[in-house]
Amino acid sequence: MSQPNDILAPQLVSVDIYTLCHVDDYIQDVSNDCEHLAYALNLIETADPASKGVIVAVRSALLAHSEHACKMSADIMGELITQDEVSINE
């Protein structure tokens, strides 16, 4: 796929870019935070099988949330790219 800017360049898009960028940045922050927390759980050492199971479950949930946030961010940009062109009457 081409870079989003290459696709958007010939189009006028009726979106508040500041708000869109802010939302996208927030989603990316959530994704990164979840991923970092999931990997931080690797540092916890325990011999208790139940505790290990909880750690694995929490890590899996965090990584799933991270993946979902990345997909959501990509979907937002994809929807922006596929919006119809807006014409200007001069």
PASEBA-1860 file (N, C-alpha, C; in nm, 3 decimals):
! residues 90
1> MSQPNDIL> 0.085/-0.119/0.000/0.000/0.000/0.000/0.088/0.124/0.000 ~ 0.050/0.226/-0.073/0.124/0.351/-0.076/0.117/0.420/0.058 ~ 0.205/0.512/0.077/0.203/0.592/0.200/0.072/0.669/0.205 ~ 0.011/0.681/0.326/-0.118/0.753/0.336/-0.112/0.894/0.278 ~ -0.002/0.963/0.296/0.009/1.100/0.243/0.003/1.102/0.091 ~ 0.061/1.001/0.027/0.057/0.995/-0.119/-0.085/0.977/-0.169 ~ -0.164/0.902/-0.097/-0.302/0.878/-0.138/-0.390/0.998/-0.106 ~ -0.365/1.062/0.008/-0.449/1.174/0.051/-0.418/1.303/-0.023
9> APQLVSVD> -0.299/1.316/-0.078/-0.257/1.441/-0.139/-0.359/1.497/-0.240 ~ -0.413/1.418/-0.331/-0.505/1.475/-0.429/-0.648/1.491/-0.377 ~ -0.672/1.460/-0.253/-0.808/1.465/-0.200/-0.822/1.571/-0.093 ~ -0.940/1.626/-0.085/-0.976/1.710/0.029/-1.062/1.622/0.119 ~ -1.029/1.618/0.245/-1.101/1.530/0.336/-1.166/1.615/0.444 ~ -1.295/1.592/0.464/-1.370/1.670/0.561/-1.358/1.606/0.699 ~ -1.241/1.622/0.759/-1.213/1.565/0.890/-1.130/1.666/0.967 ~ -1.156/1.676/1.096/-1.073/1.760/1.181/-0.943/1.684/1.204
17> IYTLCHVD> -0.840/1.720/1.129/-0.713/1.648/1.133/-0.653/1.649/1.273 ~ -0.664/1.759/1.343/-0.608/1.765/1.478/-0.672/1.659/1.566 ~ -0.803/1.649/1.563/-0.874/1.550/1.645/-0.837/1.409/1.601 ~ -0.833/1.385/1.472/-0.797/1.253/1.421/-0.657/1.214/1.466 ~ -0.562/1.304/1.453/-0.425/1.275/1.494/-0.416/1.251/1.645 ~ -0.492/1.329/1.721/-0.492/1.314/1.866/-0.547/1.176/1.905 ~ -0.656/1.136/1.843/-0.715/1.005/1.871/-0.619/0.894/1.829 ~ -0.560/0.908/1.712/-0.466/0.806/1.665/-0.345/0.796/1.758
25> DYIQDVSN> -0.292/0.910/1.802/-0.179/0.908/1.896/-0.217/0.840/2.026 ~ -0.338/0.867/2.075/-0.384/0.805/2.199/-0.394/0.653/2.182 ~ -0.449/0.610/2.070/-0.463/0.466/2.044/-0.325/0.402/2.036 ~ -0.231/0.467/1.971/-0.095/0.413/1.963/-0.029/0.407/2.100 ~ -0.054/0.508/2.185/-0.001/0.506/2.322/-0.057/0.388/2.401 ~ -0.187/0.364/2.388/-0.249/0.250/2.456/-0.185/0.120/2.407 ~ -0.167/0.109/2.277/-0.105/-0.011/2.221/0.035/-0.032/2.277 ~ 0.115/0.074/2.277/0.253/0.064/2.327/0.255/0.031/2.475
33> DCEHLAYA> 0.169/0.094/2.554/0.164/0.068/2.698/0.128/-0.078/2.726 ~ 0.031/-0.129/2.655/-0.009/-0.269/2.674/0.106/-0.363/2.640 ~ 0.174/-0.334/2.531/0.285/-0.419/2.490/0.398/-0.414/2.592 ~ 0.431/-0.296/2.641/0.538/-0.283/2.740/0.502/-0.354/2.870 ~ 0.378/-0.340/2.915/0.335/-0.409/3.036/0.340/-0.561/3.018 ~ 0.301/-0.608/2.901/0.303/-0.751/2.875/0.445/-0.805/2.885 ~ 0.540/-0.733/2.828/0.678/-0.779/2.834/0.737/-0.762/2.973 ~ 0.692/-0.665/3.048/0.739/-0.647/3.185/0.698/-0.766/3.272
41> LNLIETAD> 0.586/-0.827/3.241/0.543/-0.945/3.317/0.641/-1.060/3.305 ~ 0.722/-1.061/3.200/0.823/-1.166/3.184/0.927/-1.161/3.297 ~ 0.940/-1.048/3.363/1.040/-1.033/3.469/0.994/-1.091/3.602 ~ 0.867/-1.122/3.612/0.815/-1.179/3.737/0.847/-1.328/3.739 ~ 0.917/-1.368/3.845/0.952/-1.509/3.860/0.869/-1.569/3.972 ~ 0.810/-1.684/3.944/0.731/-1.754/4.044/0.735/-1.903/4.017 ~ 0.730/-1.980/4.123/0.729/-2.126/4.109/0.587/-2.181/4.116 ~ 0.494/-2.096/4.157/0.355/-2.138/4.174/0.287/-2.148/4.037
49> PASKGVIV> 0.237/-2.266/4.000/0.173/-2.283/3.870/0.051/-2.193/3.850 ~ -0.026/-2.170/3.956/-0.144/-2.083/3.944/-0.102/-1.940/3.912 ~ 0.003/-1.893/3.980/0.053/-1.757/3.955/0.107/-1.745/3.813 ~ 0.178/-1.849/3.768/0.228/-1.848/3.630/0.112/-1.839/3.531 ~ 0.004/-1.913/3.561/-0.114/-1.909/3.474/-0.176/-1.772/3.468 ~ -0.182/-1.703/3.582/-0.237/-1.567/3.586/-0.149/-1.473/3.505 ~ -0.019/-1.485/3.520/0.075/-1.400/3.446/0.059/-1.421/3.296 ~ 0.048/-1.545/3.254/0.031/-1.576/3.111/-0.101/-1.518/3.061
57> AVRSALLA> -0.207/-1.531/3.139/-0.338/-1.480/3.098/-0.337/-1.328/3.085 ~ -0.277/-1.261/3.183/-0.272/-1.114/3.179/-0.185/-1.069/3.062 ~ -0.071/-1.135/3.042/0.017/-1.099/2.929/-0.057/-1.118/2.797 ~ -0.130/-1.227/2.783/-0.205/-1.253/2.660/-0.312/-1.146/2.637 ~ -0.381/-1.108/2.744/-0.484/-1.004/2.732/-0.422/-0.870/2.691 ~ -0.309/-0.836/2.751/-0.243/-0.710/2.717/-0.197/-0.709/2.571 ~ -0.140/-0.819/2.527/-0.096/-0.826/2.387/-0.215/-0.823/2.290 ~ -0.327/-0.883/2.330/-0.447/-0.876/2.246/-0.499/-0.733/2.236
65> HSEHACKM> -0.497/-0.661/2.348/-0.540/-0.521/2.346/-0.446/-0.437/2.261 ~ -0.317/-0.464/2.270/-0.219/-0.392/2.188/-0.245/-0.415/2.040 ~ -0.268/-0.541/2.003/-0.296/-0.574/1.863/-0.426/-0.508/1.816 ~ -0.528/-0.510/1.900/-0.656/-0.448/1.865/-0.639/-0.297/1.846 ~ -0.561/-0.233/1.931/-0.540/-0.089/1.918/-0.466/-0.057/1.788 ~ -0.367/-0.138/1.752/-0.297/-0.117/1.625/-0.392/-0.131/1.506 ~ -0.477/-0.232/1.512/-0.574/-0.252/1.404/-0.672/-0.136/1.397 ~ -0.716/-0.088/1.513/-0.809/0.025/1.516/-0.745/0.149/1.454
73> SADIMGEL> -0.619/0.173/1.486/-0.547/0.286/1.429/-0.538/0.274/1.277 ~ -0.505/0.154/1.230/-0.497/0.131/1.085/-0.632/0.149/1.019 ~ -0.738/0.105/1.086/-0.873/0.120/1.031/-0.912/0.267/1.020 ~ -0.876/0.347/1.119/-0.907/0.490/1.114/-0.840/0.553/0.993 ~ -0.712/0.524/0.975/-0.641/0.581/0.860/-0.696/0.526/0.729 ~ -0.733/0.399/0.728/-0.789/0.340/0.607/-0.920/0.404/0.568 ~ -1.006/0.431/0.666/-1.133/0.497/0.638/-1.110/0.639/0.588 ~ -1.012/0.706/0.643/-0.980/0.841/0.598/-0.935/0.839/0.452
81> ITQDEVSI> -0.853/0.742/0.419/-0.799/0.732/0.282/-0.908/0.701/0.182 ~ -1.006/0.620/0.220/-1.108/0.577/0.124/-1.229/0.670/0.118 ~ -1.228/0.780/0.191/-1.339/0.874/0.183/-1.346/0.935/0.043 ~ -1.467/0.971/0.004/-1.486/1.033/-0.127/-1.417/1.169/-0.132 ~ -1.374/1.204/-0.252/-1.315/1.336/-0.272/-1.421/1.444/-0.254 ~ -1.376/1.558/-0.207/-1.464/1.673/-0.192/-1.422/1.776/-0.295 ~ -1.517/1.822/-0.374/-1.483/1.922/-0.475/-1.512/2.062/-0.421 ~ -1.434/2.156/-0.470/-1.449/2.296/-0.429/-1.498/2.376/-0.549
89> NE> -1.603/2.451/-0.530/-1.652/2.539/-0.637/-1.584/2.675/-0.621 ~ -1.504/2.709/-0.718/-1.434/2.837/-0.712/-1.509/2.947/-0.781
END
